[in-house]
Amino acid sequence: MKVILFGATGMVGQGVLRECLLDAGVESVLVVGRSPTGQANAKLHEILHDNFLDFSAIESRLAGFDACFFCLGVSSVGMDEERYRHLTYDITMAAATTLARLNPGMVFVYVTGRGTDSTEQGRLMWARVKGKTENDLLKLPFKAAYMFRPAGIQPLHGIKSKTAWIQAIYVVTAPLLTLLNRLSPTYMTTTEQVGRAMIRVARDGYPRPVLESEDINAV
């Protein structure tokens, strides 16, 4: 399986990249991002690209892939809806529509979050935007598309959040998160479990297009 990964320097993306590099069934991983991962591996290839609304300059390098793991995401805290929509919906759809055209046999896996609003009518701005993004991704002509909706995610294997205050919380609450992940799979998962689940779903499929935390943990 040949994989394209977006968001490889974020917390979730770091975990997904780790699992892809460890999985013998993943032949190669192409990371598309604005900054390098800082990793070296025979299976890893990277494209540094600034304009995430226009991929025409690198299209020739985006064809021939079996799966895309889209892990880009931003917090909506302190952000108005227009800006959040641009960073969440516009960028995701620009990448996805390009990939659907170049790789019609691709499986597209998108990381959203628990509470995403599929009706697009709810009170929470971020949930509406995520809901529209999910809905429109599912309309694209991929072989299949899956929406991952984790709740809490515990970073493992030295993976860190790029946001300092979030990382500080993870450090302080690490023992509690480990306990919650064992006792409450409905509300907790890990970066390792997310990465493994993405690979398995891309390879073997899943009965439903939306996976909540408990589904991710059970795959």
Salt bridges, closest charged atoms under 4 A:
GLU19 OE2 - ARG18 NH1 2.65
ASP23 OD2 - ARG196 NH2 2.92
ASP23 OD1 - ARG203 NH2 2.99
GLU59 OE2 - ARG101 NH2 2.55
GLU81 OE1 - ARG128 NH2 2.87
ASP90 OD2 - HIS86 ND1 3.53
GLU134 OE1 - ARG149 NH2 2.62
ASP136 OD2 - LYS132 NZ 3.07
ASP136 OD1 - LYS139 NZ 3.38
GLU192 OE1 - HIS157 NE2 2.58
GLU212 OE1 - ARG114 NH1 3.86
GLU212 OE2 - ARG149 NH1 3.41
GLU214 OE1 - ARG114 NH1 3.59
ASP215 OD1 - ARG208 NH2 2.94
